[in-house]
Amino acid sequence: MSSYDKSKRALHGVLSANEVMVRAKSKLMNSESGLASILLSLPLEEDSSFDTMATDGKVIKYNPDFALSLPMDEIKSVLIHEALHVVWGHHLRRGDKHPKLWNIATDYAINGYIVYKLGEHMNKLPEGALVSNKYLNKDYSVMSADEIYDILFGDDDALQQAIEQMQQQMGDDSDENEGQGQGQDDTQDESDDAQGSGDGDEETDEEAEGQGSGGDADDDAEAGDEENITGNGLSDERSPQTNQSGQIDLNDLPQMAGGVFDMTNEDGSELSDDELQDQITSLNAQVIMAEKVQGMLVSGGGGVDYLGGRKAELVEQVVPWEDMFRDMFTRVQSQNNTWKMPNRRHMARGVHMPSKDKEPSIKNVVMLVDVSGSTLGDRDSFVTEALAILEEFQVKKLMVNRYGGVAFRNEQGEYFDVYDTDQGDEMPDKDEINFNGDGGTNFDAPFNAVEEFLDIDEIDLIVHFSDGEGYFSQDHDALLDTPICHVFSYGQSGDNYGGNEIEESGFGEVIYMS
């Protein structure tokens, strides 16, 4: 069901849909230099195969009836909406999220930013736009699309409310004119006064020429879903089929009337990881230039901070340190041959050959634990989680040293407590290991003990825990080829902080717990 009123086609007189769209885009580019470079890279294409507007980061497609049904200020708002999809990288960073649910989440994020952050400057969004104050943080900033997606995926009630809002937006199948334009919740009505009413001069501006590609609406309609930028919205093999509770089939979500869709190659194939990264790099450079132009305008008292929401939207998602530590094990895999699963490439020829054993190959682990007083608060958490992960990946041999200003010995006078499952030992619980100690923090001490008392060739991974309040004063060339993971309880700025020193030297990988 269309979310626009075809009876309003006469709103722009004799102007065609393409002429209306070109005029709206030109007005935005003339008045908002920050957005101009983004809009310039997005040609307009007429397409009747979906209801409103959509982008894949390469073009903005629009339904001609939709364009002709809206006043100029609302068309400009929808163009801003589509441009922000691109600025915020929504077409490049869906990952394994379900496309329909991602589309809904991104709309809530952008419309929320437009209504709640730009309301006093902004033209009015069309009725029915997905907006909800449910997705505001305590400081009234708008949640990112990723945060909104997680809420919709995990909260049945929130997802059901979104579905009902979309159904209202699309109208009731039994009556084309009832229920349309009512999908926007009450919070939109409360914010209407805060939004501008537009410049109202669409009939007096000179018509811009030479932009947009236009097209035959009938031909577009006949192209069908195969050539439709929106696709079918169904999940791919990476995406979940249902929400977290399993109660709602995500493939059955209402199809958005427009929105954002993954960028693809010219032949419609999925971008490779390298191609995706190239597009992200190119987009970042483009937006940085746009931000500089916009920043000068805003600081000078003119222009609207349309790009200001990008930083919050693209804030790096915090990955739990435990997941980063697990990744160390999954990245290093055995290259030994195994007959458990024959090589499928040769089976077609009737030849049975072994395949590569892809089991994690980290079996012998050294754990170095800073027991100085400043690590007490996070030490227990690290040891508990680290031991659980070592057991999860079936580590066979664990060698533990505790240190402070020096490397400490155990009661037997040895520098390492050794737990070897091949010798009948079990992996220890945290309470079975003595982590008492005090003093300062000398990073060299435990690594010297490793070099002097252990067989380096049998070590698959060294895990080093500390708060990072230490430094290296010696070179440890003998360990340069040994995988090392430094887990620090927190990061700090400054040249004297150990984590910064290690990151600069490349002596192992640094993971911060917070």
Secondary structure, DSSP 8 states (H G I E B T S, - for coil): --SS-GGGGGGGTT--HHHHHHHHHHHHHHH-HHHHHHHHTS-EEE-TTSSSEEE-SS-EEE-HHHHHHS-HHHHHHHHHHHHHHHHTTTTT--TTS-HHHHHHHHHHHHHHIIIIISTTT-----TT----GGGB-TTS-B--HHHHHHHHHH-HHHHHHHHHHHHHHH-BTTBTTSSTT--S-HHHHHHGGGS------TTTS----S------HHHHHHH-GGG-TT------TTS-SB-TTS-SBGGGS---SSEE---B-TTS-B--HHHHHHHHHHHHHHHHHHHHHHHHHHHTT-S--TTTTHHHHT------HHHHHHHHHHHSB---EEEEEE-HHHHTTT---EEE--SB---EEEEEEE-SGGGHHHHHHHHHHHHHHHHHTT--EEEEEEESSSB---TTS-S-EEEEGGGT-----GGGS-----S---THHHHHHHHHHS-GGG-SEEEEEE-S-----S--GGGTTS-EEEEES----STTSHHHHHHHHTSSEEEE--
